[in-house]
């Protein structure tokens, strides 16, 4: 099926795609050299689908041409369209954010620099949370290496039009692994336990990640915090990068605190409480201001979880 989507402007597709290469999040997707095309196998309503999205418009008049091919079942065009709108944050209107802070002494230039950059969320909440857990307390390069190894061990490959695409491991395939399987790939013992135990909770019916979509930010926090290996930082990153929630403030994050220090030209790195006080007038856009401040350092968030 083929259809078009007109995202709410400003919407900078190429900036969104380029960011994926900077953060190394290209293991299971393909991007064109000019960052105008995105391809990935996406699960929509439990059906694996080949998804191709091209940008045909401008930042102020964006237009996405979408192709969706179900591979192992049937889905409606409406469901496919909703999924792509969710993934690319197309329905979120950020114009009031830019207008409100256009003259802000510190944030004005940061928001102007990244104008049109919206969150490209993970296609699956299990994929999102596992990548976040992998990223705990390791550098970006090594996190990417571990993610790649997990995909090769427990993921799948599917051919579409002569190209081979990797599919991130499902909870079911991950739950069948042993801790030693991951230890042999340089996962720490704790991280191996966190990942496999979480997958087993899902397959055993103890945790329904999809049910989180209907819960508030606070309800999600309370639901996931008791799970071993998942602290507040992990949940905040899931809310941002997995669910695209627009008003999340991971105030303890080291990267955010470093960015605030740089942008506000502070002599010392602010505390978590300092950031919370500073961010009181960022609502309801705390996610995007945080996101752009991270980007100002050209880095992804650094874990401060104590799980």
N, C-alpha and C positions, 0 to 999 in steps of 0.2 A: 504494500500500500504506500501511496505517496501523498503528502499534504504539506502545507506551509504553516508556519507559526510567525506571528508578528510580536516579538517581545516588546515590553514597555521600555521606551528609551529613557536615558542613554544605555546602550547595551554593546559592549565591546567584545565580540566573539573571539577575535584574534588574540586579544590580551588574555582572555580566559584560557585559551588553548596554550599560549606560550608559557603561562604560569605552570602548566602541567609538566613541561620539560624541565623547568627550573627545580621543581620539587621532586622530580623523578617518578611521578605517578603515571607512568605510561606502560606498565607491565602488561595490561590486558586490553589496551586500546591502541588504535592507530591514528596518527595525525598526519595531515599533508604537510609538505615542507614549508608552505606559506601560511600554515595555521588557519586555513579556511575550511577544513573538513575534519570531522570527527567520526570514527567508526568503533563500535564496540558491540559485544554480545551482552544483551541486557535481559534480565528476567522481568517480565511483565505479567502479572496475574499468574505466576507459576509457569509461564511459557517462556522458553528461551527465544529471544528475537535478535536478529541482526539489525542494528540501528546505524544509519548513516545520516549525519547532519551537515549541511553546507550553509555558509553564510552568503547571502546574495544582496545584502543591503549595506547601510552605513551605520555608524554608531548612533546617530540621531534618527535614522529611519531603518531600523533593523528588520531583516526578513530571513527566516531560516527555512530551507528546503529540506524536508525530512523523508527518508525512506525507511520503512520498517518491514522486515520479512520474518514472520513466525517460523521457527525451525522444528518445533515438536508439539504443535497444538494450534489453537486458533485464539485470536484476540480481536476485539473491536478497534476501529480507528479511534474512537473516543478515548479508550483506555490507553492506547499507544500515545496519543497526543498529550494526555494528562501526565504520563510518565516523563515525556521529554520536557514538558513545561516545568515539572518538579525538578528534574535534573539540572536544568540550565537557569533556574530561577527567573523564568521569562515573565512571570506575572507580577513580580515585585517591582514597585515603582519607587526608585531612589531619588527622584527629582527633589522631593522636599528635604532630603538629607543634604544634598548639594546646595540647595538654596539657603537653608538655615545656617550652614557653616561657611558660606562663601567668603565672609569677611572675618572669619575667626583667625586670630593672630597666629595660632599654632597649627590648627587643623585645615585651614583654607587651602594651603598649598599642597598638603598631603592628599586631600580629597580631589583636588583638581588634577593631580598627577595620575591618580588611578580611576578617574571618572569612567564609568561604564563597565568596570570590572565587577562582575557578579559571581556569586558562589556557584561552582560546578560541583554539585554534591555527588557522593558515591552512589552507584546504582543500586546498592543493596546494603541494608543496615548491618548484616553480618560481616560483609566485606569491610565496611567502614570501621566497625569496632575492632576487628582483628588487626587492621592496619594501624590503628591508634595504639593498641596494646603492643604491637611489634615496635612501634616508635618510642615506647617508654624507655628513657635513660640510655638511648644509643643515638649516634649521630645519623644524619639523614642518609648518607651513603650506605652505611651498614644496614639500616632499616630497609632500604630498597633491596639490598642483597638478600636479606632474610625473607622478605616478601616474595621475591622471585623464586627462592628455593621452596617455599611452601606451595606456591602455585604449581611448580613442576612436580612436586611430590603428590599433591592431592587434588589438583585441578584437572580440567579437561581441555581438550583441543577440538575445535570444530572448523570445518572448511566451508567457506562461502565465496563463490565466484573466483576460485583459484587461490584465495588467500586463506591462511590459517590463523585463527583467533584463539587465544587462551581464555578460559573461563575460570574465574576465581573459585577456589574450593567451596563446596557447600558445607553446611553444618554436619550433614550426614557423612561426607567423606572425611572431614576433619575429625569427627568423633571416633572414627575407626583407627586413627593413628595412636601410637604409643608415645609416651614422653620421650623414650629413647630415640624414636624416629626423628624427633625435632632436635634432641640433644646432639645427634650426629651431624646436624646441619648448623651447629654453633648457636642454637637457641639456648638461653640459660634454662636451668631446671625450673625455676619459678615461671618464666615466660611460657615454657612448654606446658606446664600445668594450667596456667591461666587460660591459654588458647583451647586446649583439648577439653578441659573441664567445662568451659563455656559452651563449646559445641555440643557436649553431651547433655548439658542442661536443656538446650534447645531441642535436641532430638528426643529427649525423654519427656518433653512437654512441660518442663518446669518453668520455661521462659519463652514467651511469645514476643519476639522483637517487633513484628508487624503491628501488634497491639499498641506499641508506643506512639504511633502516629496520632492516636486519639487522646493522648494524655498531655497535660501541661508540662512546662519545663520542670517545675518543682515535683510533680508526680513522677516524672522520668528519673529525676535525681534520687528520689526516695526508693524507687523500684530497683534501681541498678546498684546503688551504693553498697548494699549488703553482699554483693557478689565479689568473691576474692579476685584481686587483680584489677578491679575497676574502682578507681577513686574519682574524686570530683573533677579533676582535670580531664580525665578520659571521657567522662560524661559530657562535660562542656564541649569538648572537641567533637563528640558524636552529635550533639545538638547543632553544632555549627556545620561541620563538613559532611555529616550523614543526613541531617534533616533540614538544613538551611534555615534554622530558627534565627530571626533577625535581631534579637535583643539579648544576646548572651555576653557576659563579661567574665572571662577567665583571668581575674585580677591578679592571681598569684603567678601567672605565667612569666617566666624569666624573659622571654622574647618581648612580650608586651611591655614589661617594666623597662627593659633596655630602650625600646622604641620611644616610650614616653620621656625617658631621660634625654634622649637625643633631640626629639622634636621640641620639647619644652626648655632645652638647654639647661638642665639641672646639674648641679655639681655631683650629686650622688643618685644612685638608683633608687627610685621610690619604692616604698613598701606596698604590700597588697592593699592595706587600708588607704594609703595615699592615692592609689589608682582608683579605688572605689569612690572616694570623695571627689576626685577630679572628674570621674565619669558620670556623676549624677545628672548632668545636663546632656549626656549623650543619648539618653532614652528617647525614642524606642529603637535606636540604631546602634546599640553598643556592639553588636556582632560586626557590622560593617566598618565601624571606626577602628575596632580591634584588628580586623582583617587588613585594612589599609595600613595601619601602623606596623603590623608584621611585615607587610610587603615593603614598607619603607626601609626595612633592614635587609630586604631580599632574602628572607629566611622564613621557615615554618616554625610553629610554636615549639618551645622546649618544655619537656615534661618536668613537672614538679610534683608528680603524684607520690604519695607515701602510702602504698598499699600493703 
